[in-house]
Amino acid sequence: MSDEPRPDVDALRARLSLLKQEHQDLDAAVGALAVLAGPDQIQIARLKKKKLALRDEISRIEDQLTPDIIA
């Protein structure tokens, strides 16, 4: 086996970085909407749902990048 990173691993790491940034951006947007005088609960719910979907995708990618360890 070679220790050089495979192109698909590099692509997954790049995708992971983008997803984490988008997740943080959504978190900030939810926070900003929540402090408004009359927060739009439907919009907040949509953003939270999107955050959860991103978190799931982030977890899947992290699982792909983490090698299985046989004890």
Chimera marker file (.cmm) of the C-alpha trace (Angstrom):
<marker_set name="trace">
<marker id="1" x="0.000" y="0.000" z="0.000" r="1" g="1" b="0" radius="0.5"/>
<marker id="2" x="1.119" y="3.517" z="-0.757" r="1" g="1" b="0" radius="0.5"/>
<marker id="3" x="1.076" y="6.332" z="1.815" r="1" g="1" b="0" radius="0.5"/>
<marker id="4" x="0.321" y="8.944" z="-0.854" r="1" g="1" b="0" radius="0.5"/>
<marker id="5" x="-3.148" y="10.486" z="-0.578" r="1" g="1" b="0" radius="0.5"/>
<marker id="6" x="-5.546" y="9.314" z="-3.263" r="1" g="1" b="0" radius="0.5"/>
<marker id="7" x="-7.297" y="11.933" z="-5.393" r="1" g="1" b="0" radius="0.5"/>
<marker id="8" x="-10.703" y="10.828" z="-4.056" r="1" g="1" b="0" radius="0.5"/>
<marker id="9" x="-9.485" y="11.396" z="-0.479" r="1" g="1" b="0" radius="0.5"/>
<marker id="10" x="-8.341" y="14.896" z="-1.387" r="1" g="1" b="0" radius="0.5"/>
<marker id="11" x="-11.714" y="15.579" z="-3.008" r="1" g="1" b="0" radius="0.5"/>
<marker id="12" x="-13.530" y="14.303" z="0.083" r="1" g="1" b="0" radius="0.5"/>
<marker id="13" x="-11.419" y="16.516" z="2.342" r="1" g="1" b="0" radius="0.5"/>
<marker id="14" x="-12.149" y="19.544" z="0.153" r="1" g="1" b="0" radius="0.5"/>
<marker id="15" x="-15.876" y="18.752" z="0.151" r="1" g="1" b="0" radius="0.5"/>
<marker id="16" x="-15.780" y="18.278" z="3.926" r="1" g="1" b="0" radius="0.5"/>
<marker id="17" x="-14.195" y="21.683" z="4.400" r="1" g="1" b="0" radius="0.5"/>
<marker id="18" x="-16.865" y="23.349" z="2.252" r="1" g="1" b="0" radius="0.5"/>
<marker id="19" x="-19.677" y="21.586" z="4.096" r="1" g="1" b="0" radius="0.5"/>
<marker id="20" x="-18.308" y="22.601" z="7.482" r="1" g="1" b="0" radius="0.5"/>
<marker id="21" x="-18.113" y="26.219" z="6.355" r="1" g="1" b="0" radius="0.5"/>
<marker id="22" x="-21.665" y="26.122" z="5.008" r="1" g="1" b="0" radius="0.5"/>
<marker id="23" x="-22.836" y="24.566" z="8.298" r="1" g="1" b="0" radius="0.5"/>
<marker id="24" x="-21.196" y="27.410" z="10.253" r="1" g="1" b="0" radius="0.5"/>
<marker id="25" x="-22.762" y="29.985" z="7.938" r="1" g="1" b="0" radius="0.5"/>
<marker id="26" x="-26.209" y="28.470" z="8.472" r="1" g="1" b="0" radius="0.5"/>
<marker id="27" x="-25.643" y="28.454" z="12.219" r="1" g="1" b="0" radius="0.5"/>
<marker id="28" x="-24.847" y="32.163" z="12.094" r="1" g="1" b="0" radius="0.5"/>
<marker id="29" x="-27.918" y="32.834" z="9.940" r="1" g="1" b="0" radius="0.5"/>
<marker id="30" x="-30.186" y="30.969" z="12.370" r="1" g="1" b="0" radius="0.5"/>
<marker id="31" x="-28.709" y="32.947" z="15.250" r="1" g="1" b="0" radius="0.5"/>
<marker id="32" x="-29.226" y="36.233" z="13.446" r="1" g="1" b="0" radius="0.5"/>
<marker id="33" x="-32.838" y="35.411" z="12.566" r="1" g="1" b="0" radius="0.5"/>
<marker id="34" x="-33.603" y="34.285" z="16.108" r="1" g="1" b="0" radius="0.5"/>
<marker id="35" x="-32.729" y="37.675" z="17.619" r="1" g="1" b="0" radius="0.5"/>
<marker id="36" x="-35.043" y="39.642" z="15.325" r="1" g="1" b="0" radius="0.5"/>
<marker id="37" x="-38.146" y="41.203" z="16.895" r="1" g="1" b="0" radius="0.5"/>
<marker id="38" x="-40.495" y="38.904" z="14.957" r="1" g="1" b="0" radius="0.5"/>
<marker id="39" x="-38.405" y="35.930" z="13.901" r="1" g="1" b="0" radius="0.5"/>
<marker id="40" x="-39.677" y="33.953" z="10.927" r="1" g="1" b="0" radius="0.5"/>
<marker id="41" x="-40.094" y="30.532" z="12.550" r="1" g="1" b="0" radius="0.5"/>
<marker id="42" x="-40.691" y="28.784" z="9.220" r="1" g="1" b="0" radius="0.5"/>
<marker id="43" x="-37.448" y="30.172" z="7.771" r="1" g="1" b="0" radius="0.5"/>
<marker id="44" x="-35.553" y="29.216" z="10.934" r="1" g="1" b="0" radius="0.5"/>
<marker id="45" x="-36.988" y="25.687" z="10.766" r="1" g="1" b="0" radius="0.5"/>
<marker id="46" x="-35.912" y="25.354" z="7.121" r="1" g="1" b="0" radius="0.5"/>
<marker id="47" x="-32.394" y="26.503" z="7.927" r="1" g="1" b="0" radius="0.5"/>
<marker id="48" x="-32.170" y="24.104" z="10.856" r="1" g="1" b="0" radius="0.5"/>
<marker id="49" x="-33.351" y="21.239" z="8.648" r="1" g="1" b="0" radius="0.5"/>
<marker id="50" x="-30.671" y="22.114" z="6.099" r="1" g="1" b="0" radius="0.5"/>
<marker id="51" x="-28.073" y="22.249" z="8.905" r="1" g="1" b="0" radius="0.5"/>
<marker id="52" x="-29.072" y="18.730" z="9.975" r="1" g="1" b="0" radius="0.5"/>
<marker id="53" x="-28.760" y="17.451" z="6.423" r="1" g="1" b="0" radius="0.5"/>
<marker id="54" x="-25.298" y="19.031" z="6.161" r="1" g="1" b="0" radius="0.5"/>
<marker id="55" x="-24.301" y="17.482" z="9.512" r="1" g="1" b="0" radius="0.5"/>
<marker id="56" x="-25.369" y="14.058" z="8.202" r="1" g="1" b="0" radius="0.5"/>
<marker id="57" x="-23.328" y="14.508" z="5.037" r="1" g="1" b="0" radius="0.5"/>
<marker id="58" x="-20.335" y="15.732" z="7.062" r="1" g="1" b="0" radius="0.5"/>
<marker id="59" x="-20.587" y="12.618" z="9.240" r="1" g="1" b="0" radius="0.5"/>
<marker id="60" x="-20.734" y="10.322" z="6.197" r="1" g="1" b="0" radius="0.5"/>
<marker id="61" x="-17.636" y="11.922" z="4.688" r="1" g="1" b="0" radius="0.5"/>
<marker id="62" x="-15.763" y="11.793" z="7.999" r="1" g="1" b="0" radius="0.5"/>
<marker id="63" x="-16.624" y="8.091" z="8.245" r="1" g="1" b="0" radius="0.5"/>
<marker id="64" x="-15.233" y="7.527" z="4.742" r="1" g="1" b="0" radius="0.5"/>
<marker id="65" x="-12.008" y="9.321" z="5.646" r="1" g="1" b="0" radius="0.5"/>
<marker id="66" x="-11.548" y="7.446" z="8.932" r="1" g="1" b="0" radius="0.5"/>
<marker id="67" x="-9.968" y="4.064" z="8.369" r="1" g="1" b="0" radius="0.5"/>
<marker id="68" x="-11.616" y="1.049" z="9.959" r="1" g="1" b="0" radius="0.5"/>
<marker id="69" x="-9.564" y="-0.155" z="12.892" r="1" g="1" b="0" radius="0.5"/>
<marker id="70" x="-9.746" y="-3.849" z="13.596" r="1" g="1" b="0" radius="0.5"/>
<marker id="71" x="-9.118" y="-4.501" z="17.267" r="1" g="1" b="0" radius="0.5"/>
<link id1="1" id2="2" r="1" g="1" b="0" radius="0.2"/>
<link id1="2" id2="3" r="1" g="1" b="0" radius="0.2"/>
<link id1="3" id2="4" r="1" g="1" b="0" radius="0.2"/>
<link id1="4" id2="5" r="1" g="1" b="0" radius="0.2"/>
<link id1="5" id2="6" r="1" g="1" b="0" radius="0.2"/>
<link id1="6" id2="7" r="1" g="1" b="0" radius="0.2"/>
<link id1="7" id2="8" r="1" g="1" b="0" radius="0.2"/>
<link id1="8" id2="9" r="1" g="1" b="0" radius="0.2"/>
<link id1="9" id2="10" r="1" g="1" b="0" radius="0.2"/>
<link id1="10" id2="11" r="1" g="1" b="0" radius="0.2"/>
<link id1="11" id2="12" r="1" g="1" b="0" radius="0.2"/>
<link id1="12" id2="13" r="1" g="1" b="0" radius="0.2"/>
<link id1="13" id2="14" r="1" g="1" b="0" radius="0.2"/>
<link id1="14" id2="15" r="1" g="1" b="0" radius="0.2"/>
<link id1="15" id2="16" r="1" g="1" b="0" radius="0.2"/>
<link id1="16" id2="17" r="1" g="1" b="0" radius="0.2"/>
<link id1="17" id2="18" r="1" g="1" b="0" radius="0.2"/>
<link id1="18" id2="19" r="1" g="1" b="0" radius="0.2"/>
<link id1="19" id2="20" r="1" g="1" b="0" radius="0.2"/>
<link id1="20" id2="21" r="1" g="1" b="0" radius="0.2"/>
<link id1="21" id2="22" r="1" g="1" b="0" radius="0.2"/>
<link id1="22" id2="23" r="1" g="1" b="0" radius="0.2"/>
<link id1="23" id2="24" r="1" g="1" b="0" radius="0.2"/>
<link id1="24" id2="25" r="1" g="1" b="0" radius="0.2"/>
<link id1="25" id2="26" r="1" g="1" b="0" radius="0.2"/>
<link id1="26" id2="27" r="1" g="1" b="0" radius="0.2"/>
<link id1="27" id2="28" r="1" g="1" b="0" radius="0.2"/>
<link id1="28" id2="29" r="1" g="1" b="0" radius="0.2"/>
<link id1="29" id2="30" r="1" g="1" b="0" radius="0.2"/>
<link id1="30" id2="31" r="1" g="1" b="0" radius="0.2"/>
<link id1="31" id2="32" r="1" g="1" b="0" radius="0.2"/>
<link id1="32" id2="33" r="1" g="1" b="0" radius="0.2"/>
<link id1="33" id2="34" r="1" g="1" b="0" radius="0.2"/>
<link id1="34" id2="35" r="1" g="1" b="0" radius="0.2"/>
<link id1="35" id2="36" r="1" g="1" b="0" radius="0.2"/>
<link id1="36" id2="37" r="1" g="1" b="0" radius="0.2"/>
<link id1="37" id2="38" r="1" g="1" b="0" radius="0.2"/>
<link id1="38" id2="39" r="1" g="1" b="0" radius="0.2"/>
<link id1="39" id2="40" r="1" g="1" b="0" radius="0.2"/>
<link id1="40" id2="41" r="1" g="1" b="0" radius="0.2"/>
<link id1="41" id2="42" r="1" g="1" b="0" radius="0.2"/>
<link id1="42" id2="43" r="1" g="1" b="0" radius="0.2"/>
<link id1="43" id2="44" r="1" g="1" b="0" radius="0.2"/>
<link id1="44" id2="45" r="1" g="1" b="0" radius="0.2"/>
<link id1="45" id2="46" r="1" g="1" b="0" radius="0.2"/>
<link id1="46" id2="47" r="1" g="1" b="0" radius="0.2"/>
<link id1="47" id2="48" r="1" g="1" b="0" radius="0.2"/>
<link id1="48" id2="49" r="1" g="1" b="0" radius="0.2"/>
<link id1="49" id2="50" r="1" g="1" b="0" radius="0.2"/>
<link id1="50" id2="51" r="1" g="1" b="0" radius="0.2"/>
<link id1="51" id2="52" r="1" g="1" b="0" radius="0.2"/>
<link id1="52" id2="53" r="1" g="1" b="0" radius="0.2"/>
<link id1="53" id2="54" r="1" g="1" b="0" radius="0.2"/>
<link id1="54" id2="55" r="1" g="1" b="0" radius="0.2"/>
<link id1="55" id2="56" r="1" g="1" b="0" radius="0.2"/>
<link id1="56" id2="57" r="1" g="1" b="0" radius="0.2"/>
<link id1="57" id2="58" r="1" g="1" b="0" radius="0.2"/>
<link id1="58" id2="59" r="1" g="1" b="0" radius="0.2"/>
<link id1="59" id2="60" r="1" g="1" b="0" radius="0.2"/>
<link id1="60" id2="61" r="1" g="1" b="0" radius="0.2"/>
<link id1="61" id2="62" r="1" g="1" b="0" radius="0.2"/>
<link id1="62" id2="63" r="1" g="1" b="0" radius="0.2"/>
<link id1="63" id2="64" r="1" g="1" b="0" radius="0.2"/>
<link id1="64" id2="65" r="1" g="1" b="0" radius="0.2"/>
<link id1="65" id2="66" r="1" g="1" b="0" radius="0.2"/>
<link id1="66" id2="67" r="1" g="1" b="0" radius="0.2"/>
<link id1="67" id2="68" r="1" g="1" b="0" radius="0.2"/>
<link id1="68" id2="69" r="1" g="1" b="0" radius="0.2"/>
<link id1="69" id2="70" r="1" g="1" b="0" radius="0.2"/>
<link id1="70" id2="71" r="1" g="1" b="0" radius="0.2"/>
</marker_set>
